[in-house]
Amino acid sequence: MIEFGLYTMTDEYMHDYYPARYPQDKAFKRPFFLVIDDTSVNGLIWLVPLSSKTDKYSPILAKYENAGKIIHLYGSSDSVILTQNVVPALPRHIDEEFQVRQIHYVMHSDLIKKEIQKKVSAVRVLIKRGLIPDHEAIKLLEQRLLDEIKTDKFI
């Protein structure tokens, strides 16, 4: 797993872990997720979903700064990085790399990576404070995954 790489998640994760209200389109092996390491917990990663529905999200992004960012993926159309929909996962939940011309797509712009990190950190604070929709579901999912990490270390 490469940080700031794009991936799809396993069917197990999408079915058993991923919040139902978040973007889903498994018929086309989507959504794609930007993967960010959790520096405070070894073994936990955070997924930031991408959406191609820029028309839908443009007004939201104009109103809420931390909601996300529109980017152009090479060889693709514009996509929205939905930082407000960040969710935890484990590396074993990664299924496939998003590839363009058989090359794994990894974000290289330090400026954009720093901006995304900042927005994800802000959203995680809002989740902990209970100020974001579905904060309880996300906190429960994080705790479930942390428990799995602890269990795996003792097996």
C-alpha positions as CSV (number, residue, x, y, z in Angstrom):
1,M,0.0,0.0,0.0
2,I,1.3,3.4,-1.0
3,E,0.1,6.5,0.9
4,F,-1.9,8.8,-1.3
5,G,-2.4,6.0,-3.8
6,L,-5.9,5.3,-5.2
7,Y,-7.5,1.9,-4.5
8,T,-10.7,0.0,-4.5
9,M,-11.7,-1.8,-1.4
10,T,-12.7,-5.5,-0.9
11,D,-16.3,-6.6,-1.1
12,E,-16.0,-7.6,2.5
13,Y,-15.1,-4.0,3.5
14,M,-17.8,-2.4,1.4
15,H,-20.4,-4.8,2.8
16,D,-19.4,-5.2,6.4
17,Y,-17.7,-2.0,7.3
18,Y,-18.4,0.9,4.9
19,P,-21.2,3.3,6.0
20,A,-24.3,2.8,3.8
21,R,-25.0,6.5,3.2
22,Y,-21.5,7.0,1.6
23,P,-20.9,6.9,-2.1
24,Q,-21.1,3.3,-3.5
25,D,-21.0,1.9,-7.0
26,K,-19.6,-1.6,-6.8
27,A,-20.9,-2.5,-10.3
28,F,-18.0,-0.5,-11.7
29,K,-15.5,-1.4,-8.8
30,R,-16.0,2.1,-7.3
31,P,-15.7,4.2,-5.4
32,F,-12.0,4.8,-5.5
33,F,-10.3,5.8,-2.3
34,L,-7.3,7.9,-1.5
35,V,-5.4,6.1,1.2
36,I,-3.8,8.0,4.1
37,D,-1.8,6.4,6.9
38,D,-2.9,7.0,10.5
39,T,0.4,8.2,12.1
40,S,-1.1,7.7,15.6
41,V,-2.1,4.1,15.2
42,N,0.1,1.5,13.6
43,G,-2.0,-0.6,11.2
44,L,-4.9,1.8,10.7
45,I,-5.5,3.7,7.5
46,W,-8.0,6.4,6.5
47,L,-9.9,6.3,3.2
48,V,-11.0,9.4,1.4
49,P,-13.6,8.5,-1.3
50,L,-13.5,10.1,-4.7
51,S,-16.6,10.9,-6.8
52,S,-16.9,11.8,-10.5
53,K,-20.1,13.8,-9.7
54,T,-18.5,17.2,-9.7
55,D,-21.7,19.0,-10.5
56,K,-23.3,17.6,-7.4
57,Y,-20.5,18.5,-5.1
58,S,-19.4,21.9,-6.5
59,P,-22.0,23.9,-4.5
60,I,-21.2,22.0,-1.3
61,L,-17.5,22.7,-1.8
62,A,-18.2,26.3,-2.3
63,K,-20.1,26.5,1.0
64,Y,-17.9,24.2,3.2
65,E,-14.2,24.5,2.8
66,N,-13.3,21.1,4.5
67,A,-15.8,19.2,2.4
68,G,-13.3,18.3,-0.3
69,K,-11.4,19.3,-3.4
70,I,-11.9,18.9,-7.1
71,I,-8.9,17.5,-9.0
72,H,-8.2,16.2,-12.5
73,L,-7.1,12.6,-12.6
74,Y,-4.7,12.0,-15.5
75,G,-6.5,10.1,-18.3
76,S,-9.9,10.6,-16.6
77,S,-12.4,13.3,-16.0
78,D,-12.5,15.6,-12.9
79,S,-13.1,14.0,-9.6
80,V,-14.0,15.3,-6.1
81,I,-11.9,14.2,-3.1
82,L,-14.6,13.9,-0.5
83,T,-12.7,14.6,2.7
84,Q,-15.9,15.0,4.7
85,N,-16.6,11.3,4.1
86,V,-13.3,10.0,5.5
87,V,-13.5,6.5,7.1
88,P,-11.1,4.1,8.8
89,A,-9.9,0.8,7.4
90,L,-7.2,-1.8,7.6
91,P,-4.6,-2.4,4.9
92,R,-6.1,-5.9,4.3
93,H,-9.3,-4.2,3.1
94,I,-7.5,-2.8,0.0
95,D,-8.5,-4.7,-3.1
96,E,-7.0,-3.2,-6.3
97,E,-4.9,-0.3,-7.4
98,F,-6.5,2.4,-9.6
99,Q,-4.3,2.4,-12.7
100,V,-3.9,4.6,-15.7
101,R,-2.2,2.9,-18.6
102,Q,-1.2,0.1,-16.2
103,I,0.5,2.5,-13.8
104,H,-0.8,2.8,-10.2
105,Y,-2.2,6.3,-9.7
106,V,-0.4,8.0,-6.8
107,M,-0.8,11.7,-5.9
108,H,2.6,13.4,-6.0
109,S,1.7,17.0,-5.5
110,D,3.0,17.9,-2.0
111,L,0.8,21.0,-2.0
112,I,-2.4,18.9,-2.6
113,K,-1.3,16.2,-0.2
114,K,-0.7,18.7,2.6
115,E,-4.1,20.3,1.9
116,I,-5.9,16.9,2.0
117,Q,-4.0,15.9,5.2
118,K,-5.1,19.2,6.8
119,K,-8.8,18.7,5.8
120,V,-8.9,15.1,6.9
121,S,-7.4,16.1,10.3
122,A,-10.1,18.8,10.7
123,V,-12.8,16.3,9.8
124,R,-11.5,13.7,12.2
125,V,-11.6,16.3,15.0
126,L,-15.2,17.0,14.0
127,I,-16.0,13.3,14.1
128,K,-14.5,13.0,17.6
129,R,-16.5,16.0,18.8
130,G,-19.7,14.6,17.3
131,L,-20.2,17.5,14.9
132,I,-20.5,15.6,11.7
133,P,-23.3,13.3,10.3
134,D,-22.8,9.6,11.2
135,H,-20.0,10.5,13.7
136,E,-21.2,7.6,15.9
137,A,-21.0,5.1,13.1
138,I,-17.5,6.2,12.2
139,K,-16.3,6.2,15.8
140,L,-17.8,2.7,16.3
141,L,-16.1,1.5,13.1
142,E,-12.7,2.9,14.2
143,Q,-13.1,1.2,17.6
144,R,-14.0,-2.1,15.9
145,L,-10.9,-1.9,13.7
146,L,-8.7,-0.9,16.6
147,D,-10.0,-4.0,18.5
148,E,-9.2,-6.1,15.4
149,I,-5.6,-4.7,15.4
150,K,-5.2,-5.6,19.1
151,T,-6.6,-9.1,18.6
152,D,-4.4,-9.8,15.6
153,K,-1.3,-8.8,17.5
154,F,-2.0,-11.4,20.2
155,I,-2.7,-14.3,17.8
